[in-house]
Amino acid sequence: MSDNYIGVGGELHDSNVAVLDESGNIALAINEERLTRTKKEGRFPFSGIKVAKDNEAKVVIGANSIDEAVSQLTGQGFNIESYLDFLPRPKFYDEELDNIVSRIGHHESHAASAYYTSGLDESTVVTMDGGSLFEPWCTTIYEGKEGRLSLIKREPSCFTDYYFFSTALLGFTPNRHEGKLTGLAAHGEVNDELINFFEQKRKAKKSLASRIVTWKDFDKKELTPKLIVNQSEMRRYRQQFSHIPDEDIAATVQHYTEELVLDYIQKNIGNIPHKNICLAGGLFGNVRLNQRIKEMGFRNIFVHPAMGDEGLGLGAVLSYLGKNRQIVPKQLQNVFFGLGYSNDEIRTALESNSLDYSVMDNSAETIAELLAQGKVVARFDGRMNMDPEL
């Protein structure tokens, strides 16, 4: 059997595959959407597995088993009946993959992706996102030391709910367009009425996200699951907040999220000036939030570049190797672990599609001239990066 490990991640979106050796060196990390050209691809990563080209590799899944999922969800008082339709999804892995050696939980995979690529031997690791189908947690804290991760705290509080809701409120697609609000936030003012609304919903049993969306086509591995917004519910909210300018809604949710996260970190992590912190989970795609965390005074801060679910396959393998091969954190030197194509391959593709092309003697000079003329230039050079959002 090969000494390589294949990590597979993505439960409903951002399916991905990573290939590492037994020392934790990354040979490949690629999102399925790079290969299918479907944004936020959530179907089983058939194409990524094919690209990995190693039928003998050991496989690590970045998601709980069904038994562990049921145990954790029921243990936290979740109504397991509402999850029954989703629970067959873990079986997709068993049906398509051989040599599965482990399943690593969603947030543990996030934590490992950050810790083992940070180069920081001692670090607090915080993960925050919108949660997982197969575990009840949205927020966790780990401590990393001497190549080992230890769970300190985990809870179902989802600090992403307010961004998720506000994205839908402004007519964008939740779980995809939150970054548009981050940019818009700089142009608005914080609205107290909306802050009070968020505070009320934070105390409610049912989350904002679960009130406004459902998933469709999640029971077929050959289809991409679709996030469906309850438009009748959203029309009611849009009418309620129609007097608040869009930029103020964005500014308010950015401010509210920052304050929640900073307060949580302040209360749960002591001795900040002497601590390193590593971050992973989709919420930390928010650059302004990361800046505020850095300003808290941590000695070093590292945000895993594939902080969302696109990093789960990589993180799952790193977690497994940390437990079984005693690997230590290594500083990530670049993010270019996807596919690359030679000039001959590119020339063949162009000619087979009857496309005109020319070979440049000095590409930098030619590109500079085109830019000076106001032209738009797209350049492909080297391997793709591991996160399509970068």
Secondary structure, 3 states (H helix, E strand, C coil): CCCCEEEEECCCCCCEEEEECCCCCEEEEEECHHHHCCCCCCCCCHHHHHHHCCCCCEEEECCCCHHHHHHHHHHCCCCHHHHCCCCCCCHHHHHHCCCEEEECCHHHHHHHHHHCCCCCCCEEEEEECCCECCECCCEEEEEEECCEEEEEEEECCCCCHHHHHHHHHCCCCCCCCHHHHHHHHCCCCCCHHHHHHHHHHHCCCCCHHHHHEEEECCCCCCCCCEEEECHHHHHHHHHHCCCCCHHHHHHHHHHHHHHHHHHHHHHHCCCHHHCEEEEECHHHHCHHHHHHHHCCCCCEEEECCCCCHHHHHHHHHHHHHHHHCCCCCCCCCCCCCCCCCCHHHHHHHHHHCCCCCCCCCCHHHHHHHHHHCCCCCCCCCCCCCCCCCC
